[in-house]
């Protein structure tokens, strides 16, 4: 189960991303050890930002936004941010990748 700080980070990222890119249908998912609750002291926070578009400028801006929020919250561990289109994520699911399957089955949608 994610900590309150993890959830706060994800909510702030989602709110800021949706405000900046309202046409993108942004979805935030926490995954990995912090989402499952089996993390250790030095575990990072795995965050997936799903969106409709695929342009690189928006992807880069969303990554920067996430890192800025992590900095301002003084997140005491690294945030590992992934930004991808829904179409790409669906392709990964169709290929039955462990990465996508883990996010789909165990990820926490914010």
Helices and strands as residue ranges (DSSP letters): H 4-20, G 22-24, E 27-31, H 33-36, E 45-51, H 56-72, E 79-85, H 86-94, H 98-106, E 108-109
